[in-house]
Amino acid sequence: MVYASTPQRTLMCDIYHPNVKPAIGDKYPAVIVIHGGAWRYGDKGEVFAPHNRYLASLGYVVFDVQYRLSDEARWNAPLDDLRSAIAWVKHYALAHQIDPNRIALLGRSAGGHLALLAAYRAREDTTRDTSVAAVVALYAPTDLRLWMSDDNSEVTRFLGGNANHAAHAYRDASPTEFVTNYLPPTLLAIGYRDDLVVPSHGELLHNKLLATDSRVVTLRLPWARHGFDAFLSGLGAQVAQYDIDRFLAWSLYRDHGR
């Protein structure tokens, strides 16, 4: 379905509906999924469609969304797109039988970075409600200044320059800069053999959150590389999904009798 129109292109989302009744009451919680791809590649679905079907089988309505990529628009465009997706899901909550107060974001890699930004900066959006109840970020960049920003890297394409020439953008696009009290609960998953998004990204955010009243839990996989959960039947996905399932259940049901 179309969820937004932009000057660059129409943005679509895939919707996965459960085949089971809501666990509590007559409404489902929802999960908005944001794909990775270094902010320049990728699309909704792809290898993670089975993961979406699995979440739907547990009783979540899953919205897997597109966003504008770094070769289409300025760096904050995908953040605006994700905010539009959240607002769209809330606007059509009744049509999809979901509770607009029980929405989680789930992103991988660059999608995890965008999920964290949207969750932590929701208060800035004064024209619409883009707040969420929880955020799951797997192998996600959290401070874009941790990278060597050479002129040909994906991060410089995303932010429009290296760290010397676009210092404000690097700061403004780093979730670590927006850590404060009472953020949505966060689940971080870190692969300790990830040589693309090194573990210090997750650990830095984890430690900053621990110094606040915001809740965080971090899953550390000592043998896992970037994209370790790509195959739902694989060891990495099975290990991570165990914790994701319980985190989502706690985050989205704790105030609803479970």
C-alpha positions as CSV (number, residue, x, y, z in Angstrom):
1,M,0.0,0.0,0.0
2,V,1.0,3.6,-0.6
3,Y,1.8,5.4,2.7
4,A,3.4,8.6,1.4
5,S,4.1,10.5,-1.8
6,T,7.4,12.5,-2.1
7,P,9.0,14.5,-4.9
8,Q,11.3,11.6,-5.6
9,R,8.9,8.7,-5.6
10,T,5.8,7.1,-4.1
11,L,6.6,5.2,-0.9
12,M,5.0,1.8,-0.3
13,C,4.7,-0.6,2.6
14,D,3.9,-4.3,2.8
15,I,1.4,-5.3,5.5
16,Y,1.3,-8.7,7.2
17,H,-1.9,-9.5,9.1
18,P,-2.1,-12.2,11.8
19,N,-4.3,-15.2,11.2
20,V,-4.9,-15.4,15.0
21,K,-7.2,-13.4,17.2
22,P,-5.7,-10.6,19.3
23,A,-4.2,-11.9,22.5
24,I,-5.9,-9.3,24.6
25,G,-9.0,-7.4,23.7
26,D,-9.9,-6.7,20.0
27,K,-6.8,-4.9,18.8
28,Y,-3.3,-6.0,17.8
29,P,0.0,-4.4,18.5
30,A,2.0,-3.4,15.5
31,V,5.7,-3.6,14.4
32,I,7.1,-1.2,11.7
33,V,10.1,-2.8,10.0
34,I,12.8,-0.7,8.4
35,H,15.3,-2.3,6.0
36,G,19.0,-1.8,5.9
37,G,21.4,-1.2,3.0
38,A,23.8,1.5,4.0
39,W,21.1,4.1,3.5
40,R,21.7,3.7,-0.3
41,Y,20.4,0.2,-1.2
42,G,17.8,-2.3,-0.2
43,D,14.0,-2.4,-0.1
44,K,11.1,-3.7,2.0
45,G,10.7,-7.4,2.1
46,E,13.7,-9.1,0.5
47,V,15.3,-11.8,2.6
48,F,13.5,-10.6,5.7
49,A,9.9,-11.3,4.5
50,P,9.9,-14.7,6.4
51,H,10.8,-12.8,9.6
52,N,7.8,-10.5,9.0
53,R,5.5,-13.5,8.4
54,Y,6.8,-15.0,11.6
55,L,6.0,-11.9,13.7
56,A,2.5,-11.8,12.1
57,S,2.0,-15.4,13.2
58,L,2.6,-14.3,16.8
59,G,-0.2,-11.7,16.6
60,Y,1.5,-8.5,15.4
61,V,0.4,-6.5,12.4
62,V,3.7,-5.9,10.5
63,F,4.3,-2.9,8.3
64,D,7.5,-3.2,6.2
65,V,8.2,0.2,4.8
66,Q,10.3,1.9,2.1
67,Y,12.1,5.2,2.5
68,R,14.1,7.5,0.3
69,L,17.7,6.5,-0.2
70,S,20.9,8.6,-0.1
71,D,21.1,9.0,-3.9
72,E,17.5,10.3,-4.0
73,A,17.3,13.0,-1.3
74,R,19.1,14.7,1.6
75,W,20.0,12.7,4.7
76,N,17.1,13.7,6.8
77,A,14.6,12.5,4.1
78,P,14.5,8.9,5.3
79,L,13.9,10.1,8.9
80,D,10.9,12.2,7.6
81,D,9.7,9.2,5.7
82,L,9.8,6.9,8.8
83,R,7.9,9.6,10.7
84,S,5.3,9.7,8.0
85,A,5.0,5.9,8.1
86,I,4.4,6.0,11.9
87,A,1.8,8.7,11.5
88,W,0.1,6.8,8.7
89,V,-0.1,3.6,10.7
90,K,-1.6,5.5,13.6
91,H,-4.1,7.3,11.3
92,Y,-5.3,4.0,9.8
93,A,-5.1,2.0,13.1
94,L,-8.8,1.2,13.1
95,A,-8.7,-0.1,9.5
96,H,-6.0,-2.5,10.4
97,Q,-7.4,-3.4,13.9
98,I,-4.3,-2.2,15.8
99,D,-3.8,-0.2,19.0
100,P,-2.0,3.0,18.1
101,N,-0.4,3.1,21.5
102,R,1.3,-0.3,21.0
103,I,3.6,0.2,18.0
104,A,7.3,-0.9,18.0
105,L,10.0,-0.1,15.4
106,L,12.3,-2.8,14.3
107,G,15.3,-1.9,12.1
108,R,18.4,-3.6,10.9
109,S,21.8,-1.9,10.1
110,A,20.9,1.5,8.5
111,G,17.2,0.7,9.3
112,G,18.1,0.2,12.9
113,H,19.8,3.6,12.9
114,L,16.7,5.3,11.5
115,A,14.5,3.4,14.0
116,L,16.5,4.7,16.9
117,L,16.5,8.3,15.5
118,A,12.7,8.2,15.0
119,A,12.1,6.8,18.4
120,Y,14.4,9.1,20.3
121,R,13.4,12.3,18.4
122,A,9.6,11.8,18.3
123,R,9.1,14.8,20.6
124,E,10.4,17.1,18.0
125,D,7.5,16.4,15.6
126,T,4.9,18.8,16.8
127,T,2.5,18.5,13.9
128,R,1.7,14.7,14.3
129,D,2.1,11.9,16.7
130,T,5.1,9.8,15.8
131,S,5.8,8.3,19.3
132,V,6.3,4.6,19.6
133,A,6.2,2.1,22.5
134,A,9.5,0.3,21.8
135,V,12.5,0.1,19.4
136,V,14.6,-2.9,18.3
137,A,17.9,-2.1,16.6
138,L,20.0,-4.9,15.2
139,Y,23.7,-4.2,14.3
140,A,22.8,-0.5,14.0
141,P,25.1,2.5,13.7
142,T,24.5,4.8,16.7
143,D,27.2,7.5,16.4
144,L,28.1,8.3,12.8
145,R,31.3,10.0,14.0
146,L,32.8,6.6,14.8
147,W,33.4,6.0,11.1
148,M,36.4,7.2,9.1
149,S,34.4,9.5,6.8
150,D,36.5,9.3,3.6
151,D,34.9,11.0,0.6
152,N,33.8,7.8,-1.1
153,S,32.1,6.1,1.9
154,E,28.4,5.5,2.3
155,V,28.2,7.7,5.4
156,T,29.6,10.7,3.5
157,R,27.1,10.1,0.7
158,F,24.3,9.9,3.3
159,L,25.3,13.0,5.1
160,G,26.6,15.1,2.2
161,G,30.2,15.3,3.2
162,N,32.9,14.1,5.6
163,A,33.0,14.8,9.3
164,N,35.0,18.0,8.8
165,H,32.6,19.6,6.3
166,A,29.3,18.3,7.7
167,A,30.0,18.2,11.4
168,H,26.4,19.3,12.3
169,A,24.9,16.6,10.1
170,Y,27.0,13.9,11.8
171,R,25.9,15.1,15.2
172,D,22.3,15.5,14.2
173,A,22.1,12.1,12.6
174,S,23.6,10.2,15.6
175,P,21.1,8.6,18.0
176,T,23.6,8.9,20.8
177,E,23.1,12.6,20.8
178,F,19.4,12.2,21.7
179,V,19.6,10.0,24.7
180,T,17.5,11.3,27.6
181,N,15.2,10.1,30.2
182,Y,12.0,8.2,29.5
183,L,12.7,7.1,25.9
184,P,10.9,4.1,24.6
185,P,12.5,0.8,25.8
186,T,15.3,-0.3,23.5
187,L,16.7,-3.7,22.5
188,L,20.1,-3.6,20.9
189,A,21.6,-6.7,19.2
190,I,25.4,-6.6,18.6
191,G,27.6,-9.0,16.6
192,Y,31.1,-9.0,18.1
193,R,32.6,-10.1,14.8
194,D,30.8,-7.3,12.9
195,D,33.5,-5.4,10.9
196,L,31.1,-3.1,9.2
197,V,29.2,-1.6,12.2
198,V,31.7,-2.4,15.0
199,P,30.5,-3.3,18.5
200,S,31.4,0.1,19.9
201,H,28.3,1.6,18.3
202,G,26.0,-0.6,20.4
203,E,28.1,-0.4,23.5
204,L,28.3,3.4,23.4
205,L,24.5,3.7,23.1
206,H,24.0,1.1,25.8
207,N,26.2,2.9,28.3
208,K,24.6,6.2,27.6
209,L,21.1,4.8,28.1
210,L,22.2,3.1,31.4
211,A,22.9,6.6,32.7
212,T,19.3,7.6,32.3
213,D,15.9,6.4,33.3
214,S,15.4,4.9,29.8
215,R,15.3,1.1,29.7
216,V,17.7,-0.8,27.5
217,V,18.7,-4.4,27.1
218,T,21.6,-5.5,24.9
219,L,22.1,-8.9,23.2
220,R,25.8,-9.6,22.5
221,L,26.7,-12.4,20.1
222,P,30.4,-13.0,20.3
223,W,30.6,-15.0,17.0
224,A,28.1,-13.0,14.9
225,R,28.9,-10.8,11.9
226,H,26.9,-8.1,10.2
227,G,23.5,-9.4,9.1
228,F,23.7,-12.4,11.3
229,D,19.9,-12.9,11.3
230,A,19.4,-12.9,7.5
231,F,18.1,-16.4,7.4
232,L,15.2,-17.1,9.8
233,S,16.2,-20.8,10.3
234,G,19.9,-19.9,11.0
235,L,21.5,-19.8,14.4
236,G,21.9,-16.0,14.5
237,A,18.2,-15.4,13.8
238,Q,17.0,-18.0,16.2
239,V,19.1,-16.7,19.0
240,A,18.1,-13.1,18.4
241,Q,14.5,-13.9,17.8
242,Y,14.1,-15.5,21.2
243,D,15.0,-12.2,22.8
244,I,13.1,-10.1,20.3
245,D,9.9,-12.1,21.0
246,R,10.2,-11.6,24.7
247,F,11.1,-7.9,24.4
248,L,8.2,-7.1,22.1
249,A,5.8,-9.0,24.4
250,W,7.0,-7.2,27.5
251,S,7.0,-3.8,25.7
252,L,3.7,-4.1,24.0
253,Y,1.7,-6.0,26.6
254,R,3.1,-5.0,30.0
255,D,0.3,-2.4,30.5
256,H,-2.4,-4.6,29.1
257,G,-2.7,-7.4,31.6
258,R,0.4,-9.4,30.7
